[in-house]
Amino acid sequence: MTPPDPRARYLALLASGLDMGTLHIAESGGAQETLRGALPGVTAKMVLRTPAVYNTLVDKGAFGFFESWMRGDITSENIGLLVYLVVSNKRLLDALTQIPASRLHPQRRYPLSTAHPDFLSVWMGKTVSFGAGFFDGIVETLDQAIAAGHQAIKDAMMLRAYDSILYIGQTMGSFAAFFAENHTSSRLHVLTHGHLQKQTLQKDMRVRGFDKRVTAEVFDETTLQGRYDFIVVNHLLETIPPSQWDHVFYKLKDMLRPEGRIIVNMITCNTAAPQRGTLLPKQSPPNLWSFMGYENARFMSQEAFLGYAQKNYLRVRDQKAYPKDMARTCKLLRASLDSHAPDLRSHPDGNTQRLFWSFLLSVLEATCLQGTLIPTHWVLEHDV
């Protein structure tokens, strides 16, 4: 029996998973398809510029969609609406994010640290930091949103004189500068995601005169060592494969001094409530990072987070979910990205990084608003 061609296979996959909403598909040859779910929902459209794109979509799932969109083989009037349609349909999302690992490069292709700081500063403002804060009042600018996030971290630490702090995660130095300016008696050690981030941070600290109190290294498993009063983990766990989660929790607990705290800002995934009395780590749902070139990572459920913390003798002192704040920050980031588009196109990083970040924002906006992902702020301490 002849297997169905890629076009038929992909259309059947979309049709079987589309429970709500409408998807219009237009092809370069003029053919059109309209798929409708049984329930009402958003209407989105995608245009396939070449028939060969079906092979990519069948072989690589959501990652193939991301690559095809980056190349211009797939276009849409509103990429955010198209992503929202996908994440709104759980069965479709499950199917699209089951990536055959044997057909993919084993490393992340678009890590956030590959963007040059000069490129990021064009549209992220002087803070050059990606994240979201808790907004007690009106936040009108990107800098205000990022400052709110830094302040939330500082408030959770309850810093004393001469404390030692470890910061791990996405940064070009904005938190380091915020910390050094607002708490002059402590030392901060930063583990970054790449050498470019490290060099940028070190240069900025020298210029500001903070280099005696702020040091930096590139993050890997071997650099998780030392003893600290406070540890800040900012959007790190999302980019670590599940096989390393237990090791990272163990190392964090081991590095934390008895009266210290761990502040974790991360994006967790929405899962069904656990059975009563069970806090064991659970398998996380589909790899939404596959939409953005992160092939090996998974989002951790809140139940899994609590399970890993409990297993490593850490308890939750405080927890706050902030999906609305993250969505608001994404809107500010998108507005800045769009307004600086001409300058970004002429930058050496060019359209690749601009398109990548545009797609990243679409996924975060859609998943935060739909409830698939839940940005959460945690404060942990030793469970003694």
N, C-alpha and C positions, 0 to 999 in steps of 0.2 A: 504494500500500500504506500503510495507516494505521500510523504509528509506535507502538510500545508505550507505554503510559501510564507516568508516572514511577514508580509503585509496582512495576510489572513490571520496568522497567529497573533500578531500584535493587536489588531482590531478586536479579535475574540477576547483577548486578555482585558482590554479596556472595557468592553461591553459587559463582561462577567463581573467586573469589580465596581462598576459605576452604579451605586445605589441611589445617589441624589445628584441633581443638577444636570446640565446639558453640556456636551462637548462637541464643537464643530471642528472637523478636520478637513483642510483643503490641501490638495496635492499639486505639484508643479504641472502635471499633465492635464489638470482640469477636473479630476475626479474629486468628489466631495462626499464626506460621510458625516452623519449627525447621530450621536449616541445620547440617549436620554435615560436617566435613572428613574426608578419608580417613584421617588420622592422629589419634591421641589428643592431647588438649590441654585447656586450661581451658574451663569452661562459663560463659558470661555471658548476661545478659538485658538487653534495652532495651525500654522502653515508649514508643510514639509516641502523643502526646496529641491530635494533629490530623492528618487525612489530608494537609493542605497541606504537611506537613513533608517529604514525598517530593520535592516540587518543589525545595525548598531543598537537599536532599541531592544530588539529581541535578545541579543547577546549580552548587553551590559545594563539593562534595566534603567533605573533612575540615573545612574552615573552616565550611561550612554545618552540620556536625555540632556544632562548637563553639558557634556562634551559637544553634542550636536548644536545646542543653543549657543555655546561659546563660538563655534565655527560659523554660525549663521545658517546651518542646514535646517534649523527649526526657528521660526519666528512667531511672535504673538503680539496682538495689539496691546495686551496687558499681561505681562509675564507673571505679575503678582497674583492676578485673578486665576490664571491657569494653575499656579502652584497651590492656591487656596482650594481650588476644585479637587486637586489630587489629595491633599491632606484631609479634606472633609470626608473623603470616602475611604474608610479604614481598610476595607478589603482590597481596594485598588492600590492603596499605599503599601500594604503588605506584599502584594504581588510585584510591584515595581521595584521595591528595595531589596528583593532577594537576589543579590548579585552573585553570579558564578565566579568565585574568587580566582579560579584557575585562569580566567580570561583577562584578569586585571593586573596591572603593575602592583607589586606588593607595597609600595610606599605611597604616602600622600602626595598628590601632584600639585595641589594648590594650598600649602600651609599658609596661614595668615602672616607668618613672619617673612614671607618672600617679598612682600611689598616694601619698597624703599621708603624710609621715613619722610623724605622730601615729597614723595607722591602722597603719602597719607596726610601730611600737614597741609596740603592744598585744600583738602575738603573736610578734615576732621578738626581743624582749628588748632590752637596752641597746645591743647592737652594731648593730642595724638593718642587717644586711648579708646578702646572699643569695649563698651559695656553699658550698664544702666544703673541708676541709683534709685533711692526711695524719695519721692517728691512730696515733701510736706507742704510746699507752697507752689506758686506758679513757676514753671520752668519754661523759658522762652527760647533759650539758645542751647546749642550742643555743649558749650563749655559749662553752662550751669548744670546740665544733666550729669556730665562726668564729675563735676565737683561734688554734686549731691551723692554720687556713688562713693567717692573717696571719703567724704565726711561720714557716711554710714559705716564704712569699715573702721575708721578711726574711733567712732563712738562705741562700736562693739568691742574694741580692744581695751578700753579704759586704761590707757597708757599711764605708766608711772615713770619716774626718773630712772634713767640708765637701763631700761628694758632693751632686750635684743629682739629684733623682728626679722622674720623670713617672709619674703613675698615671692610667690611662684605664679607665673601666668602670663597672659597677654599684656604687654606693656612696652611703650617706647620711653618710659621714664616719668610719665606724668604723676603717677602715685608717689614715686620716689621724691619728686620735687615737692609735692603737696606735703608729704610726711616731713621732709627735711625742714621746710619752712614753718611747720606748725608744731613740731616737737623736736627741739634742738638738743635734748640731752640723751637721746637713744641712738642705737646703731641699726641700720637696715641693710640686709643682704638680699639681693634680688637674683632669682633664677629666671632667665628669659628663654624664649623659644628658639632663638637663633643668634648667630654671631653679629649680624647687623643690628639687632635690637641691643645687644650687649654693648657694642661700640658706640651706638647713639646715646645710650644711657650714660656710659662712662664719660663721654665728651661733655654732655649736658651737666653732669654733676661737677666736673672740673670747672666749667665756665661759671657755675653758680657758687662754687666754693664749698660744695657738699661732699667732695670725693673722700674726705677723711672719715665720714660717717656712713656713706652709702657705697657698697661694693656690689659687683655683679659677676655672674657666671652663666654659662649656657646650661640649660636643664637637661639632665638625663638621670637614669636610675642611680648612678654612682655619686651624683652630687647631692642626693638627699641624705645629708648627714649633719651633725652638729646638734646643739641644744639651744632652744629659743623660748622666750616668754610668750611670744605670739607668732602664729603662722597664718599668713593670708594666702589662700588658694583661689585665684581669680580665673575662672573659665579655663581650667586645666583638665579636669577629669573628663570633659566631653571629648577631648582629642586623644585620650589614652585608650588603647584596646582593652576590652574587659579582662583579658588574661593578666593585666597588670594592676587592676583595681585593688585586689587584696594586698599586694605588696606595697602600694602607695599608702593605703590606710595604715598599715603596720608601721611604715617608716614615719608617717606624720605623728602617730601616737608616740613613737620612740623618741622623736626629736623634741617633743613638747615637755617643758618643765612642769613640775607638779601643779602649780597654781596657774598655769597658762591657759590660753584659749586658741582655738583654730577657727578662723573665719573663712567660710567657703561661699563663694558666689559661683553658681553653676546653673546650667539648664537641665532640668530633669524632665522625664517623659511621663505622660499620663497613662496609668495602667489601672486595671480593676483593683478594687480594695482587697488587701490580703485577708486570708482567713484569720479568725480571732486567735491570738496567741502566737502567731508566726511572724517572725521578722527576718527570716533567712533571705539572703540575696536571691533575686529572681532574674531570669533571663530578660533582658531589655527588649523592647519591641524593635521594629525595623530600623535600619541604619539611615536615619534622615540626613546624616552628614554625606551620604553617597550622592545626594543632590549637588553637593558642593566640592567634590573631589577628595573627601576624607573617607577612604575606603575601609580602613581597619577599625575605626572607632565606633562606639555605640553610645546612645544616651542612656544614662542610668535612671531607673525608676526611683521614686522617693522611698519605696519599700526596700529596694536594694541598698540605697544609701544608708538607711537606718540599720539594715542588717550588717553591712560592713563596719559601721561605727560600733555597733554593739559587740560584734565579734572581736574587735580590737580595743575593747574597754574604753570607749568614748561615749559620752552621753550628749544629747542635744540640750543646750541651755536656751536657745532661741531659734526660731524659724519664721521666715517671712517669705511669702510668694509675691513676685512683682511682675506678672505678665503684662499688665497695663503699662507699667513704667518702661519695660523693655520695648513694647510696641511704640510708645511715644518717642523713645530715644531713636528707634529705627526710622520714624518719620522725619526726625531732625537730621539724621544721617543721610537719608535719601534726598531731602530737600537740598542739603549742602552738596551732595554728589551730583545732582542734576544741574545745580547752578554753576558748578565748576567744570562741567563736562568738556567745554572747549579747551581749557587749560590741561585737563587730565589726558585728553587725546594726544596732545603734543609732548607729553612727558615720555621719557625713555621706557617706562613700564607700560605706557600706551593703553590700548583698548583691552588688553587681556585682564589687567588688574581692575580696570573700571567695570568691565562686564562681570568679573568674578564677584566683586563687592555688591554690584547691583542684584545679582542672583542671590547672594547670601542674605541680603536684606529682605528680598521677596520671601525666602523660605522662613526667616525669623518672624517677619510680619504675619505671614499666614498661619504659622504654627502657634504663635502666641495668641492671636485673636481667636483661632479655632479651638485652642485648648489642648492641642497635641503635645506641645512642649510648655513647661512651666518654669521660668526663671525663678530661682529660689536662693535666698540668703540664709546660711546656717551659721550658728555659733556652737562649737563643740568644746568640751572640756573633759578632763580625765574622770572616769567613773570609778570612784574609789569606795 
